[in-house]
Amino acid sequence: MRFHVVTIFPELFPGPLAYGVTGKAIDAGQVEIIPVDLRDYAHDKHRMVDDTPYGGGSGMVMKPEPLFEAVESIRQKAGIEIPVVYLTPKGEPFSQKRAGEFRKGDQWILVCGRYKGVDQRFRDTLVDLEISLGDFVLSGGEIPALALMDAAIRLLPGVLGNEDSPGEDSFSRGGLDGAYYTRPSEFRGMKVPEVLLSGNHGEIARWRDRQADEETGRSRPDLRGDEGDTKEN
């Protein structure tokens, strides 16, 4: 899997992805992260990639020329039409399902927005998918790009120590994951539920299903469509 990340801050990559399981995937050659400095495609001595918006208003807008040329250069070198993903608050909310779809792709171009966003002509012409982390605004698309890559990389075969782990994650089965405990069995007077110490795998599985359902109902009732049924604790 190869990610081409178009950004004005190429030094941010791979950043935290160089550590943990994602770092191991990079070191093993399963994943390649290629930062692309958008300023390398600017047309003036100051390497400007933004300008004031037509019609007035606050903020700046990322210019079309560097964006078009960066994407076209990446595609030309690769010899294929790599999908372009624009990280923007205007995009669809990122999800575990989307992470799984990214995992299946060989190459992606991630474009990190900044300022007020990009020239609309770039969105209309070259962008295949727009992704947002949620209903809030960050200073740029770099953090969303890192989050997207992390979510996709950890789903690659062999990246996690246990191949069953992704299937047990929150959202993988529609709701949230439940509670977990580890050693010691008693800590400051708080005991691990007896069922988890019983060795009865059927009972443990049923307990975990109930815990997951309760967690979903408490924290994310929208995932099971019963927002109106929640009660105050």
C-alpha positions as CSV (number, residue, x, y, z in Angstrom):
1,M,0.0,0.0,0.0
2,R,1.3,3.4,-0.9
3,F,0.1,6.8,0.2
4,H,1.1,10.0,-1.6
5,V,0.4,12.9,0.9
6,V,0.2,16.3,-0.7
7,T,0.9,18.9,2.0
8,I,2.7,22.1,2.8
9,F,4.2,20.4,5.8
10,P,5.9,17.3,4.4
11,E,8.1,17.0,7.5
12,L,5.0,15.8,9.5
13,F,5.0,12.5,7.7
14,P,5.2,9.7,8.6
15,G,5.2,11.2,12.1
16,P,3.5,9.0,14.6
17,L,2.9,6.4,12.0
18,A,6.6,5.5,12.3
19,Y,5.9,3.9,15.7
20,G,4.0,0.9,16.9
21,V,2.2,-1.5,14.6
22,T,2.0,1.0,11.8
23,G,5.8,1.6,12.1
24,K,6.4,-2.1,11.8
25,A,4.3,-2.2,8.6
26,I,6.3,0.6,7.1
27,D,9.6,-1.0,8.1
28,A,8.5,-4.3,6.6
29,G,7.7,-2.7,3.3
30,Q,4.0,-3.3,3.5
31,V,3.3,0.4,3.5
32,E,5.0,3.4,1.9
33,I,4.2,7.0,2.8
34,I,5.5,9.5,0.4
35,P,5.1,13.2,1.4
36,V,4.7,15.6,-1.5
37,D,5.6,19.2,-0.9
38,L,2.9,21.3,-2.5
39,R,5.2,24.3,-2.6
40,D,7.4,22.4,-5.1
41,Y,4.7,23.1,-7.6
42,A,4.3,26.8,-6.9
43,H,5.0,29.3,-9.7
44,D,6.7,32.2,-8.0
45,K,9.9,32.8,-6.1
46,H,8.0,32.9,-2.7
47,R,6.5,29.4,-3.4
48,M,3.0,30.7,-2.7
49,V,0.2,28.1,-2.8
50,D,-2.7,30.3,-1.6
51,D,-4.4,33.6,-2.6
52,T,-7.3,35.8,-1.6
53,P,-10.8,34.6,-2.6
54,Y,-12.6,36.1,-5.5
55,G,-15.6,38.1,-4.2
56,G,-14.0,39.0,-1.0
57,G,-14.2,37.5,2.4
58,S,-11.8,36.4,5.1
59,G,-9.0,33.9,4.8
60,M,-7.1,32.5,1.9
61,V,-7.8,29.8,-0.7
62,M,-5.3,27.2,-2.0
63,K,-4.5,27.9,-5.6
64,P,-5.5,25.4,-8.4
65,E,-2.1,25.4,-10.3
66,P,0.0,23.7,-7.6
67,L,-2.7,21.2,-6.7
68,F,-3.4,20.2,-10.3
69,E,0.3,19.8,-11.1
70,A,1.1,17.9,-7.9
71,V,-1.6,15.3,-8.6
72,E,-0.8,15.1,-12.3
73,S,2.9,14.6,-11.5
74,I,2.2,11.8,-9.0
75,R,-0.1,10.0,-11.5
76,Q,2.3,10.5,-14.4
77,K,5.2,8.9,-12.4
78,A,3.0,6.0,-11.2
79,G,1.6,5.5,-14.7
80,I,-1.9,4.9,-13.3
81,E,-4.9,7.0,-12.3
82,I,-4.5,6.9,-8.5
83,P,-7.6,8.0,-6.6
84,V,-7.5,11.4,-5.0
85,V,-8.8,11.9,-1.5
86,Y,-9.3,15.4,-0.2
87,L,-9.3,15.9,3.6
88,T,-11.9,18.6,4.4
89,P,-14.6,19.4,7.0
90,K,-17.0,19.3,4.0
91,G,-16.3,15.6,3.4
92,E,-18.2,12.5,4.5
93,P,-17.5,11.4,8.1
94,F,-14.8,8.8,8.2
95,S,-15.8,5.3,9.3
96,Q,-14.5,1.9,10.0
97,K,-16.2,0.7,6.8
98,R,-14.2,3.3,4.9
99,A,-11.0,2.3,6.6
100,G,-11.6,-1.2,5.3
101,E,-12.1,0.1,1.8
102,F,-8.9,2.1,1.9
103,R,-7.0,-1.0,3.1
104,K,-8.0,-2.8,-0.2
105,G,-6.4,-0.1,-2.4
106,D,-2.9,-0.2,-3.7
107,Q,-2.2,3.5,-3.9
108,W,-4.0,6.7,-2.7
109,I,-3.3,10.4,-3.1
110,L,-4.3,12.3,0.1
111,V,-4.6,16.0,-0.3
112,C,-4.3,18.0,2.9
113,G,-6.4,21.2,2.8
114,R,-5.4,24.4,4.6
115,Y,-6.8,27.9,5.0
116,K,-10.4,28.3,3.7
117,G,-10.0,25.2,1.6
118,V,-9.0,24.6,-2.1
119,D,-10.1,26.2,-5.3
120,Q,-13.4,24.6,-6.3
121,R,-12.1,23.7,-9.7
122,F,-9.7,21.2,-8.1
123,R,-12.6,19.6,-6.2
124,D,-14.8,19.5,-9.3
125,T,-12.1,18.0,-11.6
126,L,-9.6,15.8,-9.7
127,V,-11.1,14.8,-6.3
128,D,-12.6,11.4,-6.1
129,L,-13.6,11.3,-2.5
130,E,-13.8,13.9,0.3
131,I,-13.3,12.8,3.9
132,S,-13.9,14.5,7.3
133,L,-13.0,13.4,10.8
134,G,-16.2,14.9,12.2
135,D,-18.2,18.1,12.7
136,F,-15.3,20.3,13.7
137,V,-12.5,22.3,12.0
138,L,-8.8,21.6,12.3
139,S,-6.1,23.9,11.0
140,G,-5.3,21.5,8.2
141,G,-5.8,18.1,6.7
142,E,-2.6,16.6,8.0
143,I,-4.0,15.2,11.2
144,P,-7.0,13.6,9.4
145,A,-4.6,12.1,6.8
146,L,-2.6,10.5,9.6
147,A,-5.8,9.2,11.2
148,L,-7.0,7.8,7.9
149,M,-3.7,6.0,7.2
150,D,-3.5,4.6,10.7
151,A,-7.0,3.2,10.5
152,A,-6.3,1.6,7.1
153,I,-2.8,0.3,7.9
154,R,-3.8,-1.6,11.0
155,L,-6.3,-3.6,9.0
156,L,-3.6,-5.0,6.6
157,P,-2.9,-8.7,7.0
158,G,-0.3,-9.4,9.6
159,V,-0.1,-5.9,11.0
160,L,-1.9,-6.7,14.2
161,G,-0.6,-9.6,16.4
162,N,-4.0,-11.3,16.5
163,E,-5.8,-11.6,13.2
164,D,-9.1,-11.7,15.0
165,S,-8.6,-8.3,16.6
166,P,-10.0,-6.1,13.8
167,G,-13.3,-8.0,13.8
168,E,-13.8,-7.3,17.5
169,D,-13.1,-3.6,17.2
170,S,-15.8,-1.0,17.9
171,F,-17.9,-0.4,14.8
172,S,-16.8,-3.6,13.1
173,R,-20.0,-5.3,14.1
174,G,-22.2,-2.2,14.1
175,G,-21.8,-1.0,17.7
176,L,-19.1,-0.3,20.3
177,D,-16.8,-2.8,21.9
178,G,-17.4,-3.7,25.5
179,A,-15.4,-3.7,28.7
180,Y,-12.0,-5.4,29.2
181,Y,-10.0,-6.4,32.3
182,T,-6.4,-7.7,32.8
183,R,-4.2,-8.7,35.8
184,P,-4.4,-8.4,38.7
185,S,-7.8,-9.9,39.4
186,E,-8.3,-7.5,42.2
187,F,-7.0,-3.9,42.3
188,R,-7.7,-1.4,45.2
189,G,-10.8,-3.5,46.1
190,M,-12.1,-3.6,42.6
191,K,-12.6,-7.2,41.3
192,V,-12.7,-8.6,37.8
193,P,-16.2,-10.0,37.0
194,E,-16.3,-13.6,38.0
195,V,-17.6,-14.7,34.6
196,L,-14.2,-13.7,33.1
197,L,-12.4,-16.0,35.5
198,S,-14.8,-18.9,35.0
199,G,-13.2,-20.4,31.9
200,N,-16.8,-20.8,30.4
201,H,-16.2,-19.4,27.0
202,G,-19.9,-19.5,26.1
203,E,-20.9,-17.4,29.1
204,I,-17.9,-15.1,28.5
205,A,-19.0,-14.4,24.9
206,R,-22.6,-13.7,26.1
207,W,-21.3,-11.4,28.8
208,R,-19.2,-9.5,26.3
209,D,-22.1,-9.1,23.9
210,R,-24.2,-7.7,26.7
211,Q,-21.4,-5.3,27.7
212,A,-21.0,-4.1,24.1
213,D,-24.7,-3.5,23.8
214,E,-24.8,-1.6,27.1
215,E,-21.8,0.5,26.0
216,T,-23.4,1.3,22.7
217,G,-26.7,2.3,24.3
218,R,-25.0,4.5,26.8
219,S,-22.4,6.2,24.6
220,R,-23.7,5.9,21.0
221,P,-27.4,5.1,20.9
222,D,-27.5,6.5,17.4
223,L,-25.7,3.3,16.3
224,R,-28.6,1.2,17.1
225,G,-31.4,3.7,16.4
226,D,-32.8,4.0,20.0
227,E,-31.8,7.6,20.9
228,G,-35.3,8.2,22.2
229,D,-35.1,5.2,24.6
230,T,-32.0,6.3,26.6
231,K,-32.5,7.0,30.3
232,E,-30.6,9.3,32.5
233,N,-28.3,7.5,35.1
